[in-house]
Amino acid sequence: MRILITGGAGFIGSHLCDRFLSEGHSVTAIDNLITGSTRNIQHLAGRDDFTFIKHNVSEYIFVEGNVDAVLHFASPASPSQTAPTGYLQLPIQTLKVGALGTLNALGVAKAKNAKFILASTSEVYGDPLEHPQKESYWGHVDPIGPRSVYDEAKRFAEALTMAYHRTHNVNTRIVRIFNTYGPRMQLDDGRVVPNFVGQALRHEPLTVYGDGSQTRSFCFVTDLVDGIARLLNSDEHDPTNIGNPNEISILEFAKAINLITDNPAGIKIVASGRTQGDPQQRKPDISKAKRVLNWEPKVKLDDGLQKTIEYFAKMV
Ligand code: UDP
């Protein structure tokens, strides 16, 4: 297959490039590099089966030749209040890539008669009132809050994807991605994993926002990529959660990272650190992925963190 990956120089996108190349497919990555980096794909330079196009997919996408699958992964994704690559600093770009970028990517899939996967997010559930979150839950999202630029863009992207499926019969899939971590996250993107690991490696206290009682469930990137590859091979058109259901409070998570890294500096509570709408709890219900894709995550948190720490140790 020839696979087109928008956001192909990003954290998840670049791992998808590796995965599909390793299966013998050819890959074209498109990225405007506002949050992605050529560092993530430099090891692929010069390969005959890999092409990189620097382009903003919110503008018309022109690709020559056949395309068998379009994976739409371009978007800022960090909710950090301060990081320049977070969606709060890129609100219009985030809305545009969710809306216009998805429209253009679906247009390519329709024109080329290709399969399509939308990278959606657990953020479509907002600050959830149902726990854990099943695909059938409609969510609890503030349509005008600061996080809405991401949440509503992805909700619109899901609606558009289903409309192309129902109206134009495009062979679409939607993956709702929960917190994912691993090598190639940006050290300064402000999310909890790079922040904590960077701080621990510099022997600084870990900045726990609020009281740290909020929970997340962290999935190692290779597990996520495996779920996405299975989804591409399935016939499932409705949204599918992919994530690790192993839930942990942010305070416990900080303690775990300090333990693994032998960080003597401890924890610093930053009471005002949480963004408005920061979900209090998040954990995927993955019974559908188990049933339909025969998928579940395999990498244990300690092992995934070890690999992530090794990567960041080279960057700090
Ligand atoms: N967080 C934290 N310290 C940090 C960065 C994040 O306590 O230095 C918290 C943040 O408030 C949130 C959780 O960690 O409750 C996960 O945040 P992240 O930015 O990784 O993404 P989210 O899961 O909110 O999309």
Residues whose N, C-alpha, C, O or C-beta is under 5 A from the ligand:
A	BS01	UDP	P79 N179 G190 R191 V192 V193 N195 T207 V208 Y209 Q214 I250 R274 D278 P279
